[in-house]
Amino acid sequence: MRAIVGLGNPGPEFLDTRHNAGFRLAEHLSTRWRFGAFRRGERARVAEGLRDGHTVRLLQPQTYMNRSGAALAPFRALSDFEPSRDLLILVDDVALALGRFRLRGAGSAGGHNGLKSIEGALQRQDYARLRIGVGPPPVGADGLTDFVLGRFTSEERQVLHDLLDPMAEAVESWLAEGVERAMALFNR
């Protein structure tokens, strides 16, 4: 079982916000892989199917960003689930410019509350993440929270849209060949 978790906040008021870039990529993967519509689970919306010989579960936690780790509770109970091999988190990153993405095999939360929650739930940092660049806040912006909870402009939305297929290819590489190979191919 592989789990791919797109981070974001539930509800229409968060649609198209920078913080929901992970949700957007998870939706794209479900469509691309023909997994069908997400269904409501206990703590997450879930789409599931087979890909590259693996059962893959796509999740969109419905616990809000700061409690994203709660959606991983069912996986911790699986004896054969190894986060360093079987988990990929799709997460927005203000340290990366819009239009860029990077894979990492492990690391700290880097101040991201969704990743902090996941680390707290797993009690470890060695899981893969695909960091989706949403750019830093503009000079003179009111603050980081307002920026990440702000909606993409139409131009920014198009930049993210154009990045969905390349990011999906990186996720497919992670599934087929592991994080190290995917990093070598897609982190440039």
Secondary structure as the mmCIF struct_conf table of DSSP 4:
data_model
#
loop_
_struct_conf.conf_type_id
_struct_conf.id
_struct_conf.beg_label_comp_id
_struct_conf.beg_label_asym_id
_struct_conf.beg_label_seq_id
_struct_conf.end_label_comp_id
_struct_conf.end_label_asym_id
_struct_conf.end_label_seq_id
STRN STRN1 ARG A 2 GLY A 6
BEND BEND1 GLY A 11 GLY A 11
HELX_RH_3T_P HELX_RH_3T_P1 PRO A 12 PHE A 14
TURN_TY1_P TURN_TY1_P1 LEU A 15 ASP A 16
STRN STRN2 THR A 17 THR A 17
HELX_RH_3T_P HELX_RH_3T_P2 ARG A 18 ASN A 20
HELX_RH_AL_P HELX_RH_AL_P1 ALA A 21 ARG A 32
TURN_TY1_P TURN_TY1_P2 TRP A 33 ARG A 34
BEND BEND2 ALA A 37 ALA A 37
STRN STRN3 ARG A 39 ARG A 40
BEND BEND3 GLU A 42 ARG A 43
STRN STRN4 ALA A 44 ARG A 51
TURN_TY1_P TURN_TY1_P3 ASP A 52 GLY A 53
STRN STRN5 HIS A 54 PRO A 61
BEND BEND4 GLN A 62 THR A 63
HELX_RH_3T_P HELX_RH_3T_P3 MET A 65 LEU A 72
HELX_RH_AL_P HELX_RH_AL_P2 ALA A 73 ARG A 76
TURN_TY1_P TURN_TY1_P4 ALA A 77 ALA A 77
TURN_TY1_P TURN_TY1_P5 SER A 79 ASP A 80
HELX_RH_AL_P HELX_RH_AL_P3 PRO A 83 ASP A 86
STRN STRN6 LEU A 87 ASP A 93
TURN_TY1_P TURN_TY1_P6 VAL A 94 ALA A 95
BEND BEND5 LEU A 96 LEU A 96
TURN_TY1_P TURN_TY1_P7 LEU A 98 GLY A 99
STRN STRN7 PHE A 101 ARG A 104
BEND BEND6 GLY A 105 ALA A 106
TURN_TY1_P TURN_TY1_P8 GLY A 110 GLY A 111
HELX_RH_AL_P HELX_RH_AL_P4 ASN A 113 LEU A 122
TURN_TY1_P TURN_TY1_P9 GLN A 123 GLN A 123
BEND BEND7 TYR A 127 TYR A 127
STRN STRN8 ALA A 128 GLY A 133
HELX_LH_PP_P HELX_LH_PP_P1 PRO A 136 PRO A 138
TURN_TY1_P TURN_TY1_P10 VAL A 139 GLY A 140
BEND BEND8 ASP A 142 ASP A 142
HELX_RH_AL_P HELX_RH_AL_P5 LEU A 144 VAL A 148
TURN_TY1_P TURN_TY1_P11 LEU A 149 LEU A 149
BEND BEND9 GLY A 150 GLY A 150
STRN STRN9 ARG A 151 ARG A 151
HELX_LH_PP_P HELX_LH_PP_P2 PHE A 152 THR A 153
HELX_RH_AL_P HELX_RH_AL_P6 SER A 154 GLU A 177
HELX_RH_AL_P HELX_RH_AL_P7 VAL A 179 PHE A 186
#
